[in-house]
Amino acid sequence: MRRQSGFTLIELMVTVAIIAILAGIAVPSYTSYIVRGKLTEAHSNLLAMRTKMELYFQDNRSYVGACAPGTVAPLPPGTPPGTLKYFTISCPPANLTATTYLVQADGFAGTDLEGLTMTIDQANVRRTVSVPAGWTLPGANCWATKKGGAC
């Protein structure tokens, strides 16, 4: 009599259960990793705008008029200007005075970054003003790098 070879139903079910458990752990971790990668777009553009704003101030002794096309501190290219892949960079006019400025990055609506707002000012103070649903606002003046409020 020949012995049959193959897998039993129990062995297959155990394998499927192990794969499901691993996927349940890996997918949220991977999603979080992707979101953290998107945050670098805002961080790098805010820091670049800070440098441009300081150059503008050196030339004009005022921040008024900065962030306009044709200056040394224009908003990043995009349509409209300041529109990036995951964020919109802006200089709210009410915050541009002779001695102060505020540059702001807002996450796009309809994405996993909707509701995220980060800012930087003339004193290099980096703040996370608001966070998406399910995130924790950092306690310190810093830019959020993770959902749990880490900086």
Rosetta blueprint (number, residue, H / E / L):
1 M L
2 R L
3 R L
4 Q L
5 S L
6 G L
7 F L
8 T L
9 L H
10 I H
11 E H
12 L H
13 M H
14 V H
15 T H
16 V H
17 A H
18 I H
19 I H
20 A H
21 I H
22 L H
23 A H
24 G H
25 I H
26 A H
27 V H
28 P H
29 S H
30 Y H
31 T H
32 S H
33 Y H
34 I H
35 V H
36 R H
37 G H
38 K H
39 L H
40 T H
41 E H
42 A H
43 H H
44 S H
45 N H
46 L H
47 L H
48 A H
49 M H
50 R H
51 T H
52 K H
53 M H
54 E H
55 L H
56 Y H
57 F H
58 Q H
59 D H
60 N H
61 R L
62 S L
63 Y L
64 V L
65 G L
66 A L
67 C E
68 A L
69 P L
70 G L
71 T L
72 V L
73 A L
74 P E
75 L L
76 P L
77 P L
78 G L
79 T L
80 P L
81 P L
82 G L
83 T E
84 L L
85 K L
86 Y L
87 F E
88 T E
89 I E
90 S E
91 C L
92 P L
93 P H
94 A H
95 N H
96 L L
97 T L
98 A L
99 T L
100 T L
101 Y L
102 L E
103 V E
104 Q E
105 A E
106 D E
107 G E
108 F L
109 A L
110 G L
111 T L
112 D L
113 L L
114 E L
115 G L
116 L L
117 T E
118 M E
119 T E
120 I E
121 D E
122 Q L
123 A L
124 N L
125 V L
126 R E
127 R E
128 T E
129 V E
130 S E
131 V L
132 P L
133 A L
134 G L
135 W L
136 T L
137 L L
138 P L
139 G L
140 A L
141 N L
142 C L
143 W L
144 A L
145 T L
146 K L
147 K L
148 G L
149 G L
150 A L
151 C L
